[in-house]
């Protein structure tokens, strides 16, 4: 098995009021923190998904822009699965500042040929810190062509078809999956 990593940075950041990727947390912008984290995993390639070319984009990553109309992270995931050169795609949202390498390594450990891993917390999928196999590309394209753009629905479909397995997250580790929607949600942010 080989792995690509996708940093999902295409959100509109309406609740944050500014580009989430540029928000500083513990001395670094979120985009830099997440790319540094992904680089520790020694993946084959790192891809950034966005709606438009980010001002912060480093030279050593591949950029995939959402096709119009953008369907949020579904668009980025579908495009990355179609473009990647590996067997599996690790997705990570730019607004998950508490994610740690140990959690992501557990996903790698549980991935299998033709099958990815989606964490769940209290029965709800966490599709933006998950691994998808290249075989899931068809389901992602079908979801884009349909009318239900919910990643929760798509994960249920992928579970039924055996292309992902669910990984319940221990209560003590759920903190790592928190995402930042507004500065008020996380007073730790340097506003």
N, C-alpha and C positions, 0 to 999 in steps of 0.2 A: 504494500500500500504506500502511496505517496500523497503528500498533503500540500494544498495551497491554503493561504489565509486571506480572508476578505475583511477589510475594515469598512464597516457600513457608516458612512459619514454624509448621507444625503438628506437627512431630515431638515425640515423647515425651521425648527427651533422656535416655534411660535410662543410656547410657554416660557422658554428661557429668555426670549427677547433679543438674542444675538446668537451667532453661530456657536453651537455647543462645542465643536471641535477646538475652538479658540479659547474656551474658558480654561483658566488656570486652576489646577488642583495640586496641592502639595508641590508647588514650584514649577510646574510644567503644564503646557497646554494639553488638553485631553488627547488630541491627535498624536502628539509625540509620546505620551505615556502608553497609549495603546499600541502604536507601532513598535516601540521598544519592547513591550511585552510580547508581541507576536514574533519579533526577531529572536527572542530567547528560546523559541520553540523549534528553531532550525527547520522551518518549512521550505519547500521548494521555491515558492514564489509568494509575494505579497501583492495583493490587489486592493485598491481603494475604490469604493463605489460612492458616487456623488451625483447630484443633479446638475451641477456645473463645476467647472475647473476650480478647485480650492486654491486660495492664495498661498496656503501653507504646504502644498504638495511637494514632498521631497523627490529628488531625481531618481531614486533607486526603487520605486514602486511603479506598478502598472495602474493606470487610471481607466475605469469604465464608467461612462456617464449613462444615467438612466435614459431610456428611450421615452419619448413623449407619447401618451401621458404617463407620468411616473405613477406607479402604484406603491410607492414607499419602499420598504425593504424587500418586498417581493420582487420588484423590478431589479434591484441590485443583485439579489441572490440568483435569480433566473439568468441574468446576463453573465455572472461569474461562473456558474455551473457550465454554461455553454462555451465559455472562453478558456477555462483553466486547462492546464496541461498535466493534471494529476488525477488520481483516483478519488480523492476526497477533498472537501472544502470545509475549512474551519471558518465560521462566521463569528465576528465580534463587533458589537455596536460601539461606536465612539463614546457613547454616553454611559458606559458601565465602568466608572473609574475604580471600583473596588475589586474588579476581577484580578485574579492572581494566576500565575503560571501553573501552580499545582492543580487547580480546578480544570484548566484546559488540558493538562497532561492526562488527567483522569478520562477526559473525553477521548483522547487519542488511544488510550489503553483499551477502552471499551469498543472502539470502532472495529468493524470487521470488513472483509472484502464484500463490496456491494451493499454495505449497511452502515449508516451513520448513527449518531447519538444525539438525542435532544433531552436536555435536563428538564425536570419538572419540579415545581414548587407548589405544594398543596394542590396537586392535580392539574395545574396549569403549566403548559409548555413554555419554555424560555428559548424561543427559536432564534434569538439574536446572539446567543453564545452557545453554538451547537456545531455539529459536524454533519455534513450531507455528502452522500456518495454521488459520483457523476451520474449514476443510474437514475437519480431523482430528477434530472433535468427535464424529462418529459412531463412529470407532474407539475413542476414549476411553470413550464410553458402553458400547460393546460389551464392552470389557475389564472395566469395573466390573460388568457384568451376568454375566460369566463366572466362571471359577474361577482364572484366571491373572492375578494383579495385578502382574506383573513389568513394569517400564518397559522393560527390555531387550527382552522379547518384543514389546511394543507398538511400540517403535522399529523392530524388524525388519519388522513388518507395515506400518508407515507408509512405510518405505523401499521395500518391494515395490510398494505402491500409488502411489508417486511423490509422497506428501504431505510427505516430508522427504528431504533429501539429507544424507549424512554428510560431516563436515568433519574430516579427520585433523588433530590438534593437534600442532604441532611440539614436539619434546622440550623445547626451551627455554621453551615456554609452558605446559607441562603443570602446572607449579607453581600457576598461577592457578586450576586446577580442584580443588585439594585441598580436602577438607572437614574440619571439626573434629568429631570424634566424642567425644573426651575431652580433658581438660586435659593428660593425659600425652602425647597426640599432638602437642600444640603447646605447648612450654614457654614460648613467647612470651606466652601468655595471662596476664593479671593474674588470678590465682586469687582 
